[in-house]
Amino acid sequence: MRLRAFAGRVFGYGFATLRTEKNPADILRGALTVPRVKHHAAIVQPKEVGELPRRR
């Protein structure tokens, strides 16, 4: 998503300075979705790390 935004700024500048006729990055706006962040539980106690292989 950051790449599309960067390309959009570059081509937007090119369009504003009349170096290009259109911004091809505009086509991708809305087509690319940002993945949702999934948070997972973490083991923070050293004793629990040792117990992890025994849980299976």
C-alpha angles and dihedrals in degrees: 000000000000090000091057090048091050092047088048091055092047094049091040089058090047090051093047091051092046094245093124135027097223144009108247091192089068089072090064095051107116093006094087119063128204111237115242115248114243116203117207130199115263132210107233101167116080091218091058091055090062091050094052098085090048093057094076 
